[in-house]
Amino acid sequence: MDYSQIITLEPGKRSGKPCIRGLRITVYDVLSYLAAGMSIDDILSDFPSLTRDDILACLSYVADRERHTVVLRP
């Protein structure tokens, strides 16, 4: 999924953390809800401004960041 049109970074919003479509809902917020056991439908019910694609974009964004993570050993 191309998340570049969904995940936004704005220095003055939520301390520059990645947000969804300029909203004040961060990628971290969505991941925290999922990690706590909420389903995608639960999140959509609690946050009607979000879409299923928004949540999938969060997952794609984090997967892409993880793919680029490199651990350097001393």
Biopython code that builds the backbone (N, CA, C, O; Angstrom):
import numpy as np
from Bio.PDB.StructureBuilder import StructureBuilder

atoms = [
    (1, "MET", "N", (0.847, -1.196, 0.000)),
    (1, "MET", "CA", (0.000, 0.000, 0.000)),
    (1, "MET", "C", (0.880, 1.243, 0.000)),
    (1, "MET", "O", (1.885, 1.303, 0.709)),
    (2, "ASP", "N", (0.500, 2.224, -0.792)),
    (2, "ASP", "CA", (1.203, 3.504, -0.809)),
    (2, "ASP", "C", (0.593, 4.397, 0.267)),
    (2, "ASP", "O", (-0.497, 4.943, 0.098)),
    (3, "TYR", "N", (1.305, 4.531, 1.353)),
    (3, "TYR", "CA", (0.804, 5.311, 2.488)),
    (3, "TYR", "C", (1.181, 6.788, 2.389)),
    (3, "TYR", "O", (0.792, 7.574, 3.253)),
    (4, "SER", "N", (1.920, 7.179, 1.371)),
    (4, "SER", "CA", (2.456, 8.539, 1.297)),
    (4, "SER", "C", (1.374, 9.623, 1.248)),
    (4, "SER", "O", (1.636, 10.763, 1.632)),
    (5, "GLN", "N", (0.191, 9.297, 0.795)),
    (5, "GLN", "CA", (-0.900, 10.282, 0.760)),
    (5, "GLN", "C", (-1.754, 10.242, 2.027)),
    (5, "GLN", "O", (-2.637, 11.081, 2.206)),
    (6, "ILE", "N", (-1.496, 9.277, 2.903)),
    (6, "ILE", "CA", (-2.298, 9.121, 4.115)),
    (6, "ILE", "C", (-1.524, 9.513, 5.366)),
    (6, "ILE", "O", (-2.050, 10.219, 6.226)),
    (7, "ILE", "N", (-0.285, 9.064, 5.471)),
    (7, "ILE", "CA", (0.533, 9.374, 6.645)),
    (7, "ILE", "C", (1.226, 10.710, 6.405)),
    (7, "ILE", "O", (1.949, 10.878, 5.423)),
    (8, "THR", "N", (0.999, 11.658, 7.312)),
    (8, "THR", "CA", (1.547, 13.003, 7.164)),
    (8, "THR", "C", (2.458, 13.339, 8.338)),
    (8, "THR", "O", (2.270, 12.855, 9.454)),
    (9, "LEU", "N", (3.440, 14.171, 8.061)),
    (9, "LEU", "CA", (4.360, 14.659, 9.088)),
    (9, "LEU", "C", (4.315, 16.178, 9.064)),
    (9, "LEU", "O", (4.675, 16.810, 8.071)),
    (10, "GLU", "N", (3.866, 16.755, 10.177)),
    (10, "GLU", "CA", (3.779, 18.207, 10.288)),
    (10, "GLU", "C", (4.459, 18.619, 11.587)),
    (10, "GLU", "O", (4.038, 18.193, 12.662)),
    (11, "PRO", "N", (5.508, 19.446, 11.506)),
    (11, "PRO", "CA", (6.257, 19.810, 12.710)),
    (11, "PRO", "C", (5.400, 20.353, 13.853)),
    (11, "PRO", "O", (5.698, 20.075, 15.014)),
    (12, "GLY", "N", (4.355, 21.112, 13.562)),
    (12, "GLY", "CA", (3.544, 21.718, 14.609)),
    (12, "GLY", "C", (2.401, 20.857, 15.128)),
    (12, "GLY", "O", (1.652, 21.286, 16.006)),
    (13, "LYS", "N", (2.260, 19.662, 14.600)),
    (13, "LYS", "CA", (1.137, 18.805, 14.999)),
    (13, "LYS", "C", (1.661, 17.558, 15.692)),
    (13, "LYS", "O", (2.460, 16.810, 15.129)),
    (14, "ARG", "N", (1.207, 17.341, 16.910)),
    (14, "ARG", "CA", (1.586, 16.165, 17.707)),
    (14, "ARG", "C", (3.107, 15.985, 17.735)),
    (14, "ARG", "O", (3.616, 14.871, 17.609)),
    (15, "SER", "N", (3.809, 17.089, 17.899)),
    (15, "SER", "CA", (5.273, 17.116, 17.999)),
    (15, "SER", "C", (5.960, 16.516, 16.777)),
    (15, "SER", "O", (7.058, 15.971, 16.889)),
    (16, "GLY", "N", (5.330, 16.610, 15.624)),
    (16, "GLY", "CA", (5.927, 16.120, 14.393)),
    (16, "GLY", "C", (5.838, 14.630, 14.183)),
    (16, "GLY", "O", (6.458, 14.088, 13.268)),
    (17, "LYS", "N", (5.061, 13.954, 15.033)),
    (17, "LYS", "CA", (4.896, 12.506, 14.870)),
    (17, "LYS", "C", (4.032, 12.215, 13.647)),
    (17, "LYS", "O", (3.202, 13.037, 13.259)),
    (18, "PRO", "N", (4.227, 11.046, 13.042)),
    (18, "PRO", "CA", (3.417, 10.707, 11.870)),
    (18, "PRO", "C", (1.935, 10.585, 12.243)),
    (18, "PRO", "O", (1.562, 9.842, 13.150)),
    (19, "CYS", "N", (1.109, 11.334, 11.518)),
    (19, "CYS", "CA", (-0.330, 11.361, 11.762)),
    (19, "CYS", "C", (-1.075, 10.838, 10.536)),
    (19, "CYS", "O", (-0.489, 10.627, 9.474)),
    (20, "ILE", "N", (-2.347, 10.639, 10.706)),
    (20, "ILE", "CA", (-3.198, 10.153, 9.629)),
    (20, "ILE", "C", (-3.931, 11.331, 8.991)),
    (20, "ILE", "O", (-4.732, 12.004, 9.639)),
    (21, "ARG", "N", (-3.646, 11.567, 7.721)),
    (21, "ARG", "CA", (-4.308, 12.596, 6.906)),
    (21, "ARG", "C", (-4.385, 13.959, 7.582)),
    (21, "ARG", "O", (-5.375, 14.674, 7.425)),
    (22, "GLY", "N", (-3.357, 14.320, 8.325)),
    (22, "GLY", "CA", (-3.340, 15.624, 8.972)),
    (22, "GLY", "C", (-4.205, 15.713, 10.216)),
    (22, "GLY", "O", (-4.279, 16.765, 10.851)),
    (23, "LEU", "N", (-4.853, 14.624, 10.565)),
    (23, "LEU", "CA", (-5.645, 14.596, 11.801)),
    (23, "LEU", "C", (-4.697, 14.544, 12.989)),
    (23, "LEU", "O", (-3.487, 14.407, 12.807)),
    (24, "ARG", "N", (-5.217, 14.650, 14.180)),
    (24, "ARG", "CA", (-4.388, 14.573, 15.375)),
    (24, "ARG", "C", (-4.254, 13.129, 15.888)),
    (24, "ARG", "O", (-3.821, 12.909, 17.019)),
    (25, "ILE", "N", (-4.614, 12.182, 15.079)),
    (25, "ILE", "CA", (-4.478, 10.765, 15.421)),
    (25, "ILE", "C", (-3.165, 10.275, 14.818)),
    (25, "ILE", "O", (-2.963, 10.338, 13.605)),
    (26, "THR", "N", (-2.269, 9.783, 15.688)),
    (26, "THR", "CA", (-0.953, 9.357, 15.220)),
    (26, "THR", "C", (-0.943, 7.876, 14.846)),
    (26, "THR", "O", (-1.828, 7.105, 15.221)),
    (27, "VAL", "N", (0.087, 7.516, 14.099)),
    (27, "VAL", "CA", (0.315, 6.105, 13.776)),
    (27, "VAL", "C", (0.475, 5.330, 15.084)),
    (27, "VAL", "O", (-0.049, 4.225, 15.227)),
    (28, "TYR", "N", (1.199, 5.915, 16.030)),
    (28, "TYR", "CA", (1.396, 5.268, 17.331)),
    (28, "TYR", "C", (0.060, 4.993, 18.024)),
    (28, "TYR", "O", (-0.133, 3.921, 18.597)),
    (29, "ASP", "N", (-0.854, 5.951, 17.971)),
    (29, "ASP", "CA", (-2.170, 5.755, 18.588)),
    (29, "ASP", "C", (-2.847, 4.507, 18.023)),
    (29, "ASP", "O", (-3.329, 3.655, 18.769)),
    (30, "VAL", "N", (-2.874, 4.415, 16.705)),
    (30, "VAL", "CA", (-3.543, 3.284, 16.041)),
    (30, "VAL", "C", (-2.863, 1.974, 16.409)),
    (30, "VAL", "O", (-3.534, 0.992, 16.724)),
    (31, "LEU", "N", (-1.530, 1.954, 16.371)),
    (31, "LEU", "CA", (-0.807, 0.727, 16.725)),
    (31, "LEU", "C", (-1.049, 0.334, 18.173)),
    (31, "LEU", "O", (-1.162, -0.850, 18.490)),
    (32, "SER", "N", (-1.128, 1.323, 19.048)),
    (32, "SER", "CA", (-1.406, 1.036, 20.463)),
    (32, "SER", "C", (-2.775, 0.404, 20.640)),
    (32, "SER", "O", (-2.931, -0.534, 21.422)),
    (33, "TYR", "N", (-3.765, 0.908, 19.921)),
    (33, "TYR", "CA", (-5.108, 0.331, 20.008)),
    (33, "TYR", "C", (-5.108, -1.116, 19.515)),
    (33, "TYR", "O", (-5.717, -1.990, 20.131)),
    (34, "LEU", "N", (-4.423, -1.357, 18.407)),
    (34, "LEU", "CA", (-4.352, -2.717, 17.879)),
    (34, "LEU", "C", (-3.616, -3.638, 18.859)),
    (34, "LEU", "O", (-4.044, -4.768, 19.094)),
    (35, "ALA", "N", (-2.515, -3.152, 19.425)),
    (35, "ALA", "CA", (-1.733, -3.951, 20.372)),
    (35, "ALA", "C", (-2.523, -4.251, 21.645)),
    (35, "ALA", "O", (-2.298, -5.272, 22.296)),
    (36, "ALA", "N", (-3.445, -3.358, 21.995)),
    (36, "ALA", "CA", (-4.272, -3.562, 23.185)),
    (36, "ALA", "C", (-5.418, -4.529, 22.930)),
    (36, "ALA", "O", (-6.166, -4.873, 23.844)),
    (37, "GLY", "N", (-5.551, -4.966, 21.681)),
    (37, "GLY", "CA", (-6.582, -5.955, 21.381)),
    (37, "GLY", "C", (-7.792, -5.430, 20.645)),
    (37, "GLY", "O", (-8.720, -6.187, 20.360)),
    (38, "MET", "N", (-7.800, -4.151, 20.335)),
    (38, "MET", "CA", (-8.928, -3.616, 19.574)),
    (38, "MET", "C", (-8.854, -4.136, 18.143)),
    (38, "MET", "O", (-7.772, -4.271, 17.573)),
    (39, "SER", "N", (-9.998, -4.421, 17.584)),
    (39, "SER", "CA", (-10.043, -4.829, 16.176)),
    (39, "SER", "C", (-10.109, -3.570, 15.307)),
    (39, "SER", "O", (-10.364, -2.472, 15.801)),
    (40, "ILE", "N", (-9.877, -3.747, 14.026)),
    (40, "ILE", "CA", (-10.004, -2.618, 13.104)),
    (40, "ILE", "C", (-11.416, -2.044, 13.181)),
    (40, "ILE", "O", (-11.592, -0.826, 13.178)),
    (41, "ASP", "N", (-12.413, -2.909, 13.249)),
    (41, "ASP", "CA", (-13.802, -2.431, 13.348)),
    (41, "ASP", "C", (-14.035, -1.649, 14.636)),
    (41, "ASP", "O", (-14.769, -0.661, 14.633)),
    (42, "ASP", "N", (-13.418, -2.080, 15.741)),
    (42, "ASP", "CA", (-13.538, -1.339, 17.011)),
    (42, "ASP", "C", (-12.973, 0.069, 16.855)),
    (42, "ASP", "O", (-13.590, 1.045, 17.283)),
    (43, "ILE", "N", (-11.802, 0.168, 16.242)),
    (43, "ILE", "CA", (-11.159, 1.470, 16.059)),
    (43, "ILE", "C", (-12.012, 2.358, 15.160)),
    (43, "ILE", "O", (-12.206, 3.538, 15.451)),
    (44, "LEU", "N", (-12.513, 1.798, 14.086)),
    (44, "LEU", "CA", (-13.358, 2.581, 13.175)),
    (44, "LEU", "C", (-14.628, 3.056, 13.860)),
    (44, "LEU", "O", (-15.124, 4.147, 13.578)),
    (45, "SER", "N", (-15.147, 2.244, 14.751)),
    (45, "SER", "CA", (-16.346, 2.632, 15.492)),
    (45, "SER", "C", (-16.043, 3.782, 16.459)),
    (45, "SER", "O", (-16.842, 4.709, 16.595)),
    (46, "ASP", "N", (-14.888, 3.719, 17.128)),
    (46, "ASP", "CA", (-14.505, 4.762, 18.085)),
    (46, "ASP", "C", (-14.039, 6.049, 17.401)),
    (46, "ASP", "O", (-14.170, 7.135, 17.965)),
    (47, "PHE", "N", (-13.500, 5.929, 16.199)),
    (47, "PHE", "CA", (-12.963, 7.075, 15.471)),
    (47, "PHE", "C", (-13.558, 7.112, 14.060)),
    (47, "PHE", "O", (-12.919, 6.669, 13.105)),
    (48, "PRO", "N", (-14.776, 7.638, 13.929)),
    (48, "PRO", "CA", (-15.470, 7.619, 12.640)),
    (48, "PRO", "C", (-14.757, 8.409, 11.533)),
    (48, "PRO", "O", (-15.083, 8.250, 10.357)),
    (49, "SER", "N", (-13.795, 9.251, 11.899)),
    (49, "SER", "CA", (-13.062, 9.999, 10.872)),
    (49, "SER", "C", (-12.004, 9.130, 10.186)),
    (49, "SER", "O", (-11.451, 9.521, 9.158)),
    (50, "LEU", "N", (-11.726, 7.954, 10.752)),
    (50, "LEU", "CA", (-10.748, 7.037, 10.160)),
    (50, "LEU", "C", (-11.414, 6.071, 9.195)),
    (50, "LEU", "O", (-12.610, 5.795, 9.288)),
    (51, "THR", "N", (-10.612, 5.566, 8.265)),
    (51, "THR", "CA", (-11.081, 4.545, 7.330)),
    (51, "THR", "C", (-10.209, 3.299, 7.480)),
    (51, "THR", "O", (-9.144, 3.338, 8.096)),
    (52, "ARG", "N", (-10.672, 2.221, 6.918)),
    (52, "ARG", "CA", (-9.893, 0.976, 6.929)),
    (52, "ARG", "C", (-8.540, 1.203, 6.241)),
    (52, "ARG", "O", (-7.520, 0.687, 6.697)),
    (53, "ASP", "N", (-8.529, 1.964, 5.160)),
    (53, "ASP", "CA", (-7.277, 2.274, 4.473)),
    (53, "ASP", "C", (-6.318, 3.064, 5.354)),
    (53, "ASP", "O", (-5.103, 2.891, 5.252)),
    (54, "ASP", "N", (-6.842, 3.924, 6.213)),
    (54, "ASP", "CA", (-5.987, 4.667, 7.145)),
    (54, "ASP", "C", (-5.240, 3.706, 8.067)),
    (54, "ASP", "O", (-4.041, 3.857, 8.299)),
    (55, "ILE", "N", (-5.954, 2.733, 8.582)),
    (55, "ILE", "CA", (-5.338, 1.774, 9.504)),
    (55, "ILE", "C", (-4.335, 0.901, 8.767)),
    (55, "ILE", "O", (-3.254, 0.627, 9.289)),
    (56, "LEU", "N", (-4.675, 0.464, 7.568)),
    (56, "LEU", "CA", (-3.734, -0.326, 6.776)),
    (56, "LEU", "C", (-2.506, 0.506, 6.397)),
    (56, "LEU", "O", (-1.400, -0.028, 6.310)),
    (57, "ALA", "N", (-2.693, 1.794, 6.175)),
    (57, "ALA", "CA", (-1.562, 2.675, 5.884)),
    (57, "ALA", "C", (-0.624, 2.769, 7.085)),
    (57, "ALA", "O", (0.595, 2.820, 6.915)),
    (58, "CYS", "N", (-1.175, 2.793, 8.286)),
    (58, "CYS", "CA", (-0.341, 2.796, 9.496)),
    (58, "CYS", "C", (0.523, 1.540, 9.551)),
    (58, "CYS", "O", (1.720, 1.606, 9.830)),
    (59, "LEU", "N", (-0.092, 0.411, 9.284)),
    (59, "LEU", "CA", (0.654, -0.849, 9.303)),
    (59, "LEU", "C", (1.719, -0.875, 8.212)),
    (59, "LEU", "O", (2.832, -1.345, 8.447)),
    (60, "SER", "N", (1.396, -0.383, 7.040)),
    (60, "SER", "CA", (2.364, -0.338, 5.946)),
    (60, "SER", "C", (3.519, 0.604, 6.271)),
    (60, "SER", "O", (4.676, 0.298, 5.981)),
    (61, "TYR", "N", (3.206, 1.734, 6.866)),
    (61, "TYR", "CA", (4.230, 2.710, 7.241)),
    (61, "TYR", "C", (5.226, 2.090, 8.217)),
    (61, "TYR", "O", (6.438, 2.211, 8.040)),
    (62, "VAL", "N", (4.710, 1.434, 9.233)),
    (62, "VAL", "CA", (5.582, 0.829, 10.245)),
    (62, "VAL", "C", (6.363, -0.349, 9.661)),
    (62, "VAL", "O", (7.537, -0.530, 9.983)),
    (63, "ALA", "N", (5.734, -1.135, 8.819)),
    (63, "ALA", "CA", (6.439, -2.250, 8.186)),
    (63, "ALA", "C", (7.591, -1.727, 7.327)),
    (63, "ALA", "O", (8.674, -2.312, 7.310)),
    (64, "ASP", "N", (7.354, -0.629, 6.619)),
    (64, "ASP", "CA", (8.400, -0.047, 5.792)),
    (64, "ASP", "C", (9.544, 0.482, 6.649)),
    (64, "ASP", "O", (10.712, 0.294, 6.307)),
    (65, "ARG", "N", (9.223, 1.134, 7.744)),
    (65, "ARG", "CA", (10.267, 1.632, 8.650)),
    (65, "ARG", "C", (11.060, 0.477, 9.242)),
    (65, "ARG", "O", (12.283, 0.556, 9.361)),
    (66, "GLU", "N", (10.379, -0.580, 9.607)),
    (66, "GLU", "CA", (11.060, -1.745, 10.185)),
    (66, "GLU", "C", (11.989, -2.381, 9.153)),
    (66, "GLU", "O", (13.082, -2.836, 9.491)),
    (67, "ARG", "N", (11.560, -2.412, 7.917)),
    (67, "ARG", "CA", (12.372, -3.001, 6.857)),
    (67, "ARG", "C", (13.680, -2.228, 6.691)),
    (67, "ARG", "O", (14.691, -2.805, 6.291)),
    (68, "HIS", "N", (13.669, -0.950, 6.988)),
    (68, "HIS", "CA", (14.866, -0.127, 6.844)),
    (68, "HIS", "C", (15.690, -0.026, 8.120)),
    (68, "HIS", "O", (16.722, 0.644, 8.133)),
    (69, "THR", "N", (15.256, -0.675, 9.184)),
    (69, "THR", "CA", (15.982, -0.640, 10.439)),
    (69, "THR", "C", (17.209, -1.533, 10.356)),
    (69, "THR", "O", (17.133, -2.694, 9.954)),
    (70, "VAL", "N", (18.331, -0.967, 10.743)),
    (70, "VAL", "CA", (19.579, -1.726, 10.734)),
    (70, "VAL", "C", (20.156, -1.667, 12.139)),
    (70, "VAL", "O", (20.237, -0.596, 12.741)),
    (71, "VAL", "N", (20.554, -2.812, 12.655)),
    (71, "VAL", "CA", (21.176, -2.873, 13.974)),
    (71, "VAL", "C", (22.680, -2.987, 13.783)),
    (71, "VAL", "O", (23.174, -3.898, 13.120)),
    (72, "LEU", "N", (23.384, -2.052, 14.371)),
    (72, "LEU", "CA", (24.841, -2.069, 14.301)),
    (72, "LEU", "C", (25.387, -2.645, 15.603)),
    (72, "LEU", "O", (25.014, -2.210, 16.692)),
    (73, "ARG", "N", (26.247, -3.600, 15.480)),
    (73, "ARG", "CA", (26.845, -4.220, 16.662)),
    (73, "ARG", "C", (28.268, -3.710, 16.812)),
    (73, "ARG", "O", (28.980, -3.539, 15.822)),
    (74, "PRO", "N", (28.684, -3.465, 18.053)),
    (74, "PRO", "CA", (30.054, -2.970, 18.279)),
    (74, "PRO", "C", (31.109, -4.010, 17.924)),
    (74, "PRO", "O", (32.304, -3.748, 18.058)),
]
sb = StructureBuilder()
sb.init_structure("model")
sb.init_model(0)
sb.init_chain("A")
sb.init_seg("    ")
for serial, (resi, resn, name, xyz) in enumerate(atoms, 1):
    if name == "N":
        sb.init_residue(resn, " ", resi, " ")
    sb.init_atom(name, np.array(xyz, "f"), 0.0, 1.0, " ", f" {name:<3s}", serial, name[0])
structure = sb.get_structure()
